[in-house]
Amino acid sequence: MFNHFIQTFIDAQTAAWRHYSAVAATEKRLFGDSRDPAVRVPTTAQVVDELRRTYETLAARIIVKVSTDLAVGVKRPVIDRVAIFKAAGFDIERSLALGEIPDFDRLHVVLRASLGAAECSL
């Protein structure tokens, strides 16, 4: 479920980059090179930064969702993010460096299991 969500985001990000590139190429044909183009295609660094932010935010939202779902009354379980990431083999920076997608579904399952959830289905 979460892996499908993030893959859909990446597909949209890739499609947007292609469309920006096409529009930027058209602008260049119409007006020639410019130091200040109207359309700016995101750099690789900008794309990676957006992925990093999205990965970090999605992981944080999964943690909040699980802790809220498994709360007893108003008390939510304490979650050791570093330990959970390690147990799930979830490393955003390594994934970015390798051009891979972190396994958000595995993160979710490991998190629920570590908190004693009986069912760990998506």
TIMI-2910 file (N, C-alpha, C, CB; in pm, 1 decimal, decimal comma, always signed):
<rs>
+----------+----------+----------+----------+----------+----------+----------+----------+----------+----------+----------+----------+------+
!      n_x !      n_y !      n_z !     ca_x !     ca_y !     ca_z !      c_x !      c_y !      c_z !     cb_x !     cb_y !     cb_z ! resn !
+----------+----------+----------+----------+----------+----------+----------+----------+----------+----------+----------+----------+------+
!    +82,4 !   -118,7 !     +0,0 !     +0,0 !     +0,0 !     +0,0 !    +87,3 !   +125,8 !     +0,0 !    -94,0 !     -0,6 !   +120,8 !  Met !
!   +180,0 !   +136,1 !    +95,9 !   +265,6 !   +255,0 !   +102,7 !   +366,2 !   +256,0 !    -11,8 !   +339,2 !   +260,8 !   +237,7 !  Phe !
!   +416,4 !   +136,2 !    -49,0 !   +509,4 !   +128,8 !   -161,8 !   +440,4 !   +172,7 !   -290,7 !   +565,1 !    -14,3 !   -177,0 !  Asn !
!   +315,5 !   +133,4 !   -307,6 !   +239,8 !   +175,5 !   -426,0 !   +221,5 !   +327,9 !   -425,6 !   +101,3 !   +104,2 !   -430,6 !  His !
!   +190,5 !   +382,6 !   -309,9 !   +173,0 !   +527,0 !   -296,6 !   +300,5 !   +600,7 !   -338,7 !   +135,3 !   +563,6 !   -151,6 !  Phe !
!   +416,0 !   +557,5 !   -286,0 !   +540,5 !   +628,7 !   -315,7 !   +580,5 !   +608,2 !   -461,6 !   +653,7 !   +581,4 !   -222,2 !  Ile !
!   +552,4 !   +490,1 !   -516,9 !   +582,9 !   +467,2 !   -658,2 !   +497,5 !   +558,1 !   -746,0 !   +559,8 !   +319,0 !   -695,9 !  Gln !
!   +373,1 !   +579,0 !   -708,5 !   +285,5 !   +670,2 !   -782,2 !   +340,9 !   +812,4 !   -777,0 !   +142,0 !   +666,2 !   -724,9 !  Thr !
!   +391,9 !   +853,0 !   -659,8 !   +453,9 !   +985,2 !   -647,6 !   +574,7 !   +995,8 !   -739,9 !   +495,5 !  +1012,6 !   -501,5 !  Phe !
!   +661,2 !   +894,8 !   -738,6 !   +782,3 !   +897,3 !   -821,6 !   +744,9 !   +901,4 !   -969,6 !   +871,5 !   +774,0 !   -792,2 !  Ile !
!   +644,2 !   +825,4 !  -1008,4 !   +597,9 !   +829,1 !  -1147,5 !   +549,8 !   +969,2 !  -1184,9 !   +484,8 !   +726,6 !  -1169,5 !  Asp !
!   +476,8 !  +1033,8 !  -1095,4 !   +428,4 !  +1170,3 !  -1120,7 !   +545,1 !  +1268,2 !  -1128,3 !   +329,4 !  +1214,3 !  -1010,6 !  Ala !
!   +641,9 !  +1251,5 !  -1038,9 !   +759,6 !  +1338,3 !  -1037,9 !   +836,9 !  +1323,3 !  -1169,6 !   +851,2 !  +1305,0 !   -916,8 !  Gln !
!   +852,8 !  +1200,5 !  -1215,5 !   +924,2 !  +1173,6 !  -1340,5 !   +849,3 !  +1232,9 !  -1459,5 !   +943,6 !  +1022,2 !  -1360,1 !  Thr !
!   +718,5 !  +1214,2 !  -1462,2 !   +637,8 !  +1270,1 !  -1571,2 !   +645,9 !  +1422,6 !  -1571,4 !   +490,9 !  +1224,6 !  -1558,7 !  Ala !
!   +640,4 !  +1482,2 !  -1453,8 !   +650,2 !  +1628,6 !  -1444,1 !   +784,5 !  +1676,2 !  -1497,3 !   +631,4 !  +1675,3 !  -1297,9 !  Ala !
!   +892,6 !  +1605,9 !  -1462,7 !  +1026,2 !  +1644,3 !  -1509,9 !  +1030,3 !  +1638,3 !  -1662,6 !  +1135,8 !  +1551,8 !  -1448,6 !  Trp !
!   +972,8 !  +1532,9 !  -1719,8 !   +970,5 !  +1520,3 !  -1866,6 !   +891,6 !  +1634,9 !  -1929,9 !   +909,1 !  +1384,6 !  -1908,5 !  Arg !
!   +778,3 !  +1668,9 !  -1872,1 !   +696,9 !  +1777,7 !  -1926,9 !   +768,6 !  +1912,1 !  -1914,2 !   +560,9 !  +1783,8 !  -1855,6 !  His !
!   +829,3 !  +1937,4 !  -1798,2 !   +906,9 !  +2060,8 !  -1781,6 !  +1019,1 !  +2066,8 !  -1884,6 !   +965,1 !  +2070,2 !  -1638,4 !  Tyr !
!  +1085,6 !  +1954,6 !  -1906,4 !  +1195,4 !  +1950,4 !  -2003,6 !  +1145,5 !  +1983,2 !  -2143,5 !  +1262,7 !  +1812,4 !  -2002,9 !  Ser !
!  +1030,3 !  +1929,2 !  -2180,5 !   +974,2 !  +1955,8 !  -2312,9 !   +936,8 !  +2102,8 !  -2328,5 !   +851,5 !  +1867,7 !  -2337,3 !  Ala !
!   +875,2 !  +2159,6 !  -2226,3 !   +836,5 !  +2301,3 !  -2232,2 !   +961,0 !  +2389,5 !  -2233,9 !   +745,6 !  +2338,7 !  -2112,1 !  Val !
!  +1061,5 !  +2354,3 !  -2156,2 !  +1186,4 !  +2431,6 !  -2154,4 !  +1255,1 !  +2425,5 !  -2290,7 !  +1281,4 !  +2378,8 !  -2044,3 !  Ala !
!  +1251,1 !  +2309,5 !  -2355,0 !  +1310,3 !  +2296,6 !  -2488,4 !  +1235,0 !  +2383,2 !  -2589,3 !  +1309,6 !  +2149,1 !  -2533,9 !  Ala !
!  +1102,9 !  +2388,4 !  -2577,7 !  +1023,1 !  +2473,6 !  -2665,8 !  +1057,2 !  +2620,3 !  -2642,4 !   +872,3 !  +2449,2 !  -2643,3 !  Thr !
!  +1068,8 !  +2659,3 !  -2516,0 !  +1106,9 !  +2797,6 !  -2484,3 !  +1242,5 !  +2831,1 !  -2546,5 !  +1111,6 !  +2819,1 !  -2330,8 !  Glu !
!  +1335,8 !  +2737,9 !  -2537,8 !  +1469,9 !  +2760,2 !  -2593,1 !  +1462,9 !  +2775,5 !  -2745,7 !  +1564,8 !  +2643,1 !  -2554,9 !  Lys !
!  +1378,9 !  +2695,3 !  -2811,5 !  +1363,5 !  +2708,2 !  -2956,6 !  +1299,6 !  +2842,5 !  -2993,4 !  +1278,5 !  +2592,2 !  -3012,0 !  Arg !
!  +1204,6 !  +2886,6 !  -2912,0 !  +1135,2 !  +3012,2 !  -2941,3 !  +1221,6 !  +3135,1 !  -2916,9 !  +1010,3 !  +3022,0 !  -2858,1 !  Leu !
!  +1298,3 !  +3131,8 !  -2806,7 !  +1368,7 !  +3252,5 !  -2763,1 !  +1520,2 !  +3239,1 !  -2757,0 !  +1319,1 !  +3292,2 !  -2629,5 !  Phe !
!  +1572,2 !  +3120,9 !  -2779,1 !  +1716,1 !  +3098,9 !  -2766,4 !  +1754,5 !  +3080,0 !  -2619,9 !  +1794,4 !  +3216,6 !  -2827,4 !  Gly !
!  +1884,2 !  +3062,1 !  -2599,2 !  +1934,3 !  +3044,3 !  -2462,2 !  +1914,4 !  +3170,8 !  -2380,2 !  +2083,1 !  +3005,5 !  -2463,6 !  Asp !
!  +1892,0 !  +3152,3 !  -2252,5 !  +1873,0 !  +3265,3 !  -2162,4 !  +1928,7 !  +3229,8 !  -2025,4 !  +1723,3 !  +3304,4 !  -2152,5 !  Ser !
!  +1985,8 !  +3330,5 !  -1959,9 !  +2032,1 !  +3309,2 !  -1822,1 !  +1914,7 !  +3308,1 !  -1725,4 !  +2132,9 !  +3418,0 !  -1781,3 !  Arg !
!  +1799,7 !  +3357,7 !  -1770,6 !  +1682,2 !  +3363,4 !  -1684,2 !  +1560,2 !  +3308,6 !  -1758,7 !  +1656,3 !  +3508,8 !  -1636,6 !  Asp !
!  +1555,7 !  +3176,9 !  -1779,8 !  +1442,8 !  +3120,5 !  -1853,5 !  +1313,9 !  +3126,5 !  -1771,5 !  +1472,7 !  +2975,8 !  -1893,4 !  Pro !
!  +1202,9 !  +3129,3 !  -1840,9 !  +1072,4 !  +3128,6 !  -1773,6 !  +1046,1 !  +2991,9 !  -1710,2 !   +959,0 !  +3164,2 !  -1873,5 !  Ala !
!  +1089,7 !  +2885,7 !  -1778,1 !  +1069,2 !  +2749,0 !  -1729,6 !  +1203,1 !  +2692,5 !  -1684,2 !  +1005,3 !  +2658,5 !  -1840,0 !  Val !
!  +1205,3 !  +2648,5 !  -1560,5 !  +1327,9 !  +2589,7 !  -1505,3 !  +1303,7 !  +2442,0 !  -1476,4 !  +1373,1 !  +2664,7 !  -1375,8 !  Arg !
!  +1383,6 !  +2358,1 !  -1537,8 !  +1374,5 !  +2213,8 !  -1515,0 !  +1449,1 !  +2183,8 !  -1385,5 !  +1433,9 !  +2131,3 !  -1636,5 !  Val !
!  +1386,9 !  +2110,0 !  -1294,5 !  +1455,5 !  +2077,9 !  -1168,5 !  +1586,2 !  +2003,1 !  -1194,4 !  +1364,0 !  +1993,9 !  -1077,4 !  Pro !
!  +1687,9 !  +2038,9 !  -1118,4 !  +1815,8 !  +1969,2 !  -1127,8 !  +1804,3 !  +1833,6 !  -1058,2 !  +1930,3 !  +2054,1 !  -1065,1 !  Thr !
!  +1902,5 !  +1749,0 !  -1082,4 !  +1905,0 !  +1619,0 !  -1014,2 !  +1905,5 !  +1638,6 !   -863,5 !  +2028,2 !  +1536,5 !  -1057,6 !  Thr !
!  +1983,8 !  +1734,5 !   -816,3 !  +1990,4 !  +1761,1 !   -671,5 !  +1853,6 !  +1803,0 !   -617,4 !  +2095,0 !  +1871,3 !   -641,3 !  Ala !
!  +1780,6 !  +1884,4 !   -692,7 !  +1647,4 !  +1927,0 !   -648,5 !  +1549,1 !  +1809,7 !   -646,0 !  +1594,1 !  +2037,9 !   -740,2 !  Gln !
!  +1559,5 !  +1722,0 !   -744,7 !  +1472,6 !  +1603,7 !   -748,7 !  +1503,3 !  +1512,8 !   -630,0 !  +1490,6 !  +1526,1 !   -882,4 !  Val !
!  +1632,3 !  +1491,8 !   -602,4 !  +1672,5 !  +1407,1 !   -489,4 !  +1627,9 !  +1470,0 !   -357,9 !  +1825,8 !  +1385,3 !   -489,0 !  Val !
!  +1642,0 !  +1601,2 !   -344,4 !  +1595,7 !  +1669,5 !   -222,8 !  +1445,2 !  +1652,3 !   -202,8 !  +1630,7 !  +1819,1 !   -229,0 !  Asp !
!  +1370,1 !  +1660,6 !   -311,7 !  +1225,3 !  +1641,2 !   -301,5 !  +1193,1 !  +1497,2 !   -261,1 !  +1156,5 !  +1675,8 !   -435,5 !  Glu !
!  +1265,8 !  +1401,6 !   -318,5 !  +1246,0 !  +1261,6 !   -279,7 !  +1278,2 !  +1241,3 !   -132,1 !  +1333,1 !  +1168,8 !   -366,0 !  Leu !
!  +1391,5 !  +1297,7 !    -88,1 !  +1432,9 !  +1284,4 !    +52,4 !  +1323,7 !  +1338,5 !   +145,1 !  +1567,0 !  +1359,5 !    +77,5 !  Arg !
!  +1275,0 !  +1457,1 !   +115,7 !  +1171,1 !  +1518,6 !   +198,3 !  +1044,2 !  +1433,8 !   +197,4 !  +1140,2 !  +1661,0 !   +149,0 !  Arg !
!  +1007,6 !  +1384,4 !    +81,3 !   +887,2 !  +1302,5 !    +70,1 !   +903,8 !  +1170,5 !   +144,7 !   +854,1 !  +1275,9 !    -77,0 !  Thr !
!  +1018,5 !  +1106,0 !   +129,1 !  +1045,2 !   +980,5 !   +201,1 !  +1040,5 !  +1003,0 !   +352,0 !  +1182,8 !   +922,6 !   +160,3 !  Tyr !
!  +1108,8 !  +1108,5 !   +397,6 !  +1112,8 !  +1136,1 !   +542,0 !   +972,9 !  +1166,4 !   +596,5 !  +1207,4 !  +1254,4 !   +571,4 !  Glu !
!   +897,1 !  +1243,9 !   +521,3 !   +762,2 !  +1280,1 !   +565,9 !   +670,1 !  +1159,0 !   +566,6 !   +703,8 !  +1389,5 !   +476,3 !  Thr !
!   +677,9 !  +1075,3 !   +462,8 !   +593,4 !   +956,1 !   +459,1 !   +629,0 !   +861,3 !   +573,6 !   +607,8 !   +884,0 !   +323,8 !  Leu !
!   +757,7 !   +841,6 !   +599,6 !   +798,9 !   +755,1 !   +711,1 !   +745,3 !   +810,0 !   +842,9 !   +953,4 !   +742,8 !   +717,1 !  Ala !
!   +755,7 !   +940,8 !   +862,0 !   +705,1 !  +1002,9 !   +985,1 !   +553,6 !   +985,5 !   +995,8 !   +741,8 !  +1153,2 !   +989,4 !  Ala !
!   +482,4 !   +998,8 !   +885,9 !   +336,4 !   +983,1 !   +888,1 !   +297,0 !   +839,3 !   +918,8 !   +275,8 !  +1026,3 !   +753,9 !  Arg !
!   +374,1 !   +743,2 !   +868,1 !   +347,9 !   +601,9 !   +899,7 !   +365,6 !   +579,0 !  +1049,1 !   +442,2 !   +508,1 !   +818,9 !  Ile !
!   +472,2 !   +634,7 !  +1105,7 !   +498,3 !   +619,8 !  +1249,4 !   +384,5 !   +679,8 !  +1331,4 !   +632,1 !   +686,6 !  +1287,5 !  Ile !
!   +341,6 !   +799,2 !  +1295,5 !   +231,7 !   +864,3 !  +1368,4 !   +103,2 !   +783,2 !  +1353,9 !   +209,8 !  +1009,1 !  +1317,0 !  Val !
!    +75,9 !   +735,2 !  +1233,0 !    -46,4 !   +656,6 !  +1211,0 !    -46,1 !   +530,8 !  +1296,9 !    -60,7 !   +618,7 !  +1062,2 !  Lys !
!    +63,8 !   +457,2 !  +1296,6 !    +70,0 !   +333,3 !  +1374,9 !    +59,9 !   +364,5 !  +1523,6 !   +200,4 !   +256,1 !  +1345,2 !  Val !
!   +131,6 !   +467,0 !  +1568,8 !   +126,3 !   +498,9 !  +1712,1 !    -13,3 !   +545,7 !  +1753,4 !   +230,1 !   +606,8 !  +1746,7 !  Ser !
!    -82,9 !   +613,8 !  +1664,7 !   -220,1 !   +656,5 !  +1693,2 !   -315,2 !   +536,5 !  +1691,2 !   -265,9 !   +763,1 !  +1590,7 !  Thr !
!   -298,0 !   +450,3 !  +1591,1 !   -383,7 !   +331,3 !  +1580,7 !   -368,8 !   +239,2 !  +1701,2 !   -351,3 !   +254,3 !  +1453,2 !  Asp !
!   -248,7 !   +232,9 !  +1757,9 !   -222,3 !   +141,4 !  +1869,2 !   -223,5 !   +211,4 !  +2005,0 !    -88,8 !    +73,4 !  +1848,9 !  Leu !
!   -270,5 !   +335,1 !  +2006,4 !   -276,9 !   +409,4 !  +2132,6 !   -376,0 !   +344,1 !  +2227,9 !   -316,2 !   +556,4 !  +2107,3 !  Ala !
!   -341,8 !   +351,7 !  +2354,5 !   -432,1 !   +304,9 !  +2459,9 !   -486,9 !   +430,2 !  +2526,6 !   -358,6 !   +209,3 !  +2564,6 !  Val !
!   -614,0 !   +458,8 !  +2500,5 !   -670,7 !   +584,2 !  +2549,4 !   -603,9 !   +699,4 !  +2475,8 !   -652,3 !   +598,3 !  +2703,9 !  Gly !
!   -548,6 !   +792,4 !  +2551,9 !   -479,3 !   +906,1 !  +2490,9 !   -328,2 !   +884,7 !  +2488,1 !   -512,1 !  +1034,8 !  +2566,5 !  Val !
!   -282,4 !   +773,2 !  +2544,8 !   -138,8 !   +746,3 !  +2552,9 !    -93,0 !   +665,6 !  +2431,4 !   -104,9 !   +670,8 !  +2683,4 !  Lys !
!     -5,6 !   +728,6 !  +2352,3 !    +49,7 !   +660,4 !  +2236,0 !   +180,1 !   +591,3 !  +2274,6 !    +72,7 !   +759,8 !  +2119,4 !  Arg !
!   +211,6 !   +479,3 !  +2209,0 !   +336,4 !   +409,7 !  +2241,7 !   +458,0 !   +493,5 !  +2201,9 !   +341,4 !   +272,8 !  +2171,6 !  Pro !
!   +565,2 !   +479,1 !  +2278,6 !   +691,4 !   +546,0 !  +2246,7 !   +759,6 !   +463,9 !  +2137,6 !   +784,1 !   +560,9 !  +2374,4 !  Val !
!   +805,5 !   +530,3 !  +2034,6 !   +866,8 !   +461,3 !  +1921,4 !  +1010,1 !   +509,3 !  +1904,9 !   +785,9 !   +484,9 !  +1791,2 !  Ile !
!  +1103,2 !   +414,2 !  +1904,9 !  +1244,6 !   +442,7 !  +1880,7 !  +1267,0 !   +434,6 !  +1729,4 !  +1339,1 !   +341,9 !  +1959,2 !  Asp !
!  +1260,7 !   +549,4 !  +1666,0 !  +1268,9 !   +557,4 !  +1520,1 !  +1396,1 !   +492,9 !  +1466,6 !  +1262,1 !   +702,4 !  +1475,0 !  Arg !
!  +1509,1 !   +517,8 !  +1530,2 !  +1636,7 !   +462,1 !  +1483,5 !  +1632,7 !   +309,7 !  +1488,7 !  +1754,5 !   +515,8 !  +1568,7 !  Val !
!  +1583,9 !   +254,8 !  +1599,2 !  +1577,0 !   +109,1 !  +1614,3 !  +1480,3 !    +47,4 !  +1513,4 !  +1534,3 !    +72,3 !  +1757,1 !  Ala !
!  +1367,4 !   +112,2 !  +1492,6 !  +1268,7 !    +60,4 !  +1396,8 !  +1326,1 !    +63,8 !  +1255,4 !  +1137,2 !   +142,5 !  +1403,4 !  Ile !
!  +1388,7 !   +174,8 !  +1218,1 !  +1449,1 !   +184,7 !  +1084,9 !  +1553,3 !    +74,9 !  +1066,2 !  +1513,4 !   +323,8 !  +1064,0 !  Phe !
!  +1635,2 !    +52,2 !  +1167,9 !  +1739,4 !    -51,0 !  +1159,2 !  +1676,1 !   -189,1 !  +1143,7 !  +1830,6 !    -47,5 !  +1284,4 !  Lys !
!  +1577,0 !   -219,0 !  +1225,2 !  +1509,9 !   -349,6 !  +1219,4 !  +1443,5 !   -372,8 !  +1083,6 !  +1405,1 !   -360,3 !  +1331,1 !  Ala !
!  +1394,3 !   -265,9 !  +1022,5 !  +1325,9 !   -276,7 !   +893,1 !  +1422,7 !   -266,5 !   +775,5 !  +1219,7 !   -168,4 !   +881,2 !  Ala !
!  +1551,3 !   -240,4 !   +803,8 !  +1645,8 !   -219,0 !   +694,7 !  +1609,7 !    -95,6 !   +614,0 !  +1650,6 !   -340,8 !   +604,0 !  Gly !
!  +1554,7 !     +2,8 !   +682,9 !  +1500,5 !   +123,1 !   +619,4 !  +1601,5 !   +236,1 !   +632,7 !  +1363,9 !   +163,5 !   +682,7 !  Phe !
!  +1666,3 !   +271,3 !   +522,2 !  +1770,7 !   +373,8 !   +523,4 !  +1749,3 !   +465,6 !   +403,0 !  +1914,1 !   +309,2 !   +520,5 !  Asp !
!  +1694,6 !   +580,6 !   +428,3 !  +1660,5 !   +674,1 !   +320,6 !  +1784,3 !   +717,8 !   +243,8 !  +1588,5 !   +796,5 !   +377,0 !  Ile !
!  +1890,2 !   +755,8 !   +313,3 !  +2010,4 !   +804,0 !   +244,2 !  +2074,2 !   +694,7 !   +159,1 !  +2112,2 !   +856,6 !   +345,5 !  Glu !
!  +2079,2 !   +572,8 !   +210,8 !  +2134,8 !   +461,6 !   +132,6 !  +2048,6 !   +437,9 !     +8,6 !  +2143,6 !   +331,9 !   +218,7 !  Arg !
!  +1918,0 !   +440,0 !    +26,5 !  +1827,7 !   +419,6 !    -87,1 !  +1847,8 !   +526,6 !   -193,6 !  +1682,1 !   +419,6 !    -40,1 !  Ser !
!  +1859,7 !   +650,7 !   -151,0 !  +1882,5 !   +759,7 !   -246,6 !  +2015,3 !   +741,5 !   -319,3 !  +1880,0 !   +895,7 !   -174,9 !  Leu !
!  +2119,2 !   +705,1 !   -245,6 !  +2251,9 !   +686,9 !   -305,4 !  +2251,8 !   +573,6 !   -408,3 !  +2355,9 !   +658,3 !   -196,1 !  Ala !
!  +2172,2 !   +469,9 !   -381,8 !  +2166,4 !   +354,1 !   -471,8 !  +2059,7 !   +367,7 !   -579,8 !  +2140,9 !   +228,7 !   -392,0 !  Leu !
!  +1980,4 !   +475,3 !   -572,2 !  +1872,3 !   +493,6 !   -668,1 !  +1758,5 !   +395,2 !   -647,1 !  +1925,1 !   +480,3 !   -808,0 !  Gly !
!  +1742,4 !   +351,6 !   -522,3 !  +1636,7 !   +256,8 !   -487,4 !  +1527,5 !   +327,8 !   -408,0 !  +1694,0 !   +138,0 !   -406,6 !  Glu !
!  +1417,3 !   +258,6 !   -389,9 !  +1306,2 !   +312,4 !   -311,6 !  +1302,4 !   +238,1 !   -178,6 !  +1169,6 !   +298,8 !   -388,4 !  Ile !
!  +1301,0 !   +311,0 !    -67,2 !  +1290,2 !   +242,3 !    +61,8 !  +1160,3 !   +161,9 !    +68,2 !  +1296,4 !   +343,9 !   +178,6 !  Pro !
!  +1161,6 !    +52,9 !   +143,3 !  +1044,4 !    -34,2 !   +154,2 !   +954,0 !    +15,3 !   +267,9 !  +1087,4 !   -182,4 !   +178,6 !  Asp !
!   +860,1 !   +100,4 !   +232,0 !   +769,4 !   +158,5 !   +330,9 !   +672,8 !    +54,7 !   +387,6 !   +691,1 !   +273,3 !   +269,0 !  Phe !
!   +633,6 !    -41,8 !   +305,5 !   +545,0 !   -147,2 !   +355,7 !   +615,9 !   -228,5 !   +463,7 !   +498,9 !   -239,6 !   +240,4 !  Asp !
!   +742,1 !   -260,1 !   +441,6 !   +819,1 !   -333,9 !   +542,8 !   +832,5 !   -250,5 !   +669,7 !   +959,4 !   -371,7 !   +488,4 !  Arg !
!   +859,0 !   -121,5 !   +655,2 !   +867,5 !    -33,3 !   +771,9 !   +738,3 !    -42,8 !   +852,9 !   +894,1 !   +113,9 !   +728,4 !  Leu !
!   +626,1 !    -36,4 !   +786,6 !   +495,4 !    -42,9 !   +852,3 !   +477,4 !   -175,1 !   +926,8 !   +383,2 !    -25,0 !   +749,4 !  His !
!   +509,5 !   -285,6 !   +860,8 !   +492,7 !   -418,1 !   +921,6 !   +585,1 !   -434,5 !  +1042,0 !   +520,5 !   -529,0 !   +818,0 !  Val !
!   +712,1 !   -396,1 !  +1027,4 !   +808,1 !   -408,4 !  +1137,8 !   +765,6 !   -320,2 !  +1254,8 !   +950,8 !   -370,3 !  +1091,0 !  Val !
!   +719,5 !   -200,6 !  +1225,5 !   +674,9 !   -109,0 !  +1330,2 !   +557,1 !   -168,5 !  +1407,5 !   +635,6 !    +26,9 !  +1269,7 !  Leu !
!   +457,1 !   -216,1 !  +1336,1 !   +340,9 !   -275,9 !  +1403,0 !   +381,3 !   -399,1 !  +1483,7 !   +233,2 !   -313,6 !  +1299,9 !  Arg !
!   +466,0 !   -482,0 !  +1427,0 !   +509,7 !   -603,4 !  +1497,2 !   +588,6 !   -569,2 !  +1623,1 !   +595,0 !   -691,1 !  +1404,4 !  Ala !
!   +671,5 !   -466,5 !  +1614,4 !   +753,3 !   -428,4 !  +1730,8 !   +667,6 !   -373,7 !  +1844,6 !   +857,9 !   -324,0 !  +1690,3 !  Ser !
!   +550,3 !   -323,2 !  +1809,6 !   +459,8 !   -270,2 !  +1911,5 !   +356,6 !   -373,6 !  +1955,2 !   +389,3 !   -145,8 !  +1859,3 !  Leu !
!   +372,7 !   -495,8 !  +1905,3 !   +286,5 !   -604,1 !  +1950,2 !   +151,8 !   -611,1 !  +1883,1 !   +266,1 !   -592,9 !  +2093,4 !  Gly !
!   +139,3 !   -549,8 !  +1766,9 !    +11,5 !   -556,9 !  +1695,3 !    -11,1 !   -700,8 !  +1649,3 !     +9,2 !   -458,4 !  +1573,3 !  Ala !
!   -128,8 !   -751,7 !  +1672,7 !   -159,7 !   -890,6 !  +1638,4 !   -162,7 !   -911,5 !  +1487,7 !   -293,5 !   -931,5 !  +1699,1 !  Ala !
!   -222,2 !   -818,7 !  +1415,2 !   -232,1 !   -830,7 !  +1270,7 !   -145,9 !   -724,0 !  +1207,4 !   -378,6 !   -819,1 !  +1223,0 !  Glu !
!    -65,0 !   -762,7 !  +1111,4 !    +24,9 !   -668,3 !  +1045,1 !     -5,2 !   -663,1 !   +896,0 !   +172,1 !   -707,2 !  +1068,7 !  Cys !
!   -131,3 !   -662,1 !   +860,0 !   -167,6 !   -657,9 !   +719,0 !   -182,0 !   -513,9 !   +673,3 !   -297,7 !   -735,5 !   +693,8 !  Ser !
!   -171,8 !   -497,3 !   +541,9 !   -185,5 !   -363,4 !   +484,2 !   -321,9 !   -345,9 !   +425,7 !    -79,8 !   -338,0 !   +378,1 !  Leu !
+----------+----------+----------+----------+----------+----------+----------+----------+----------+----------+----------+----------+------+
</rs>
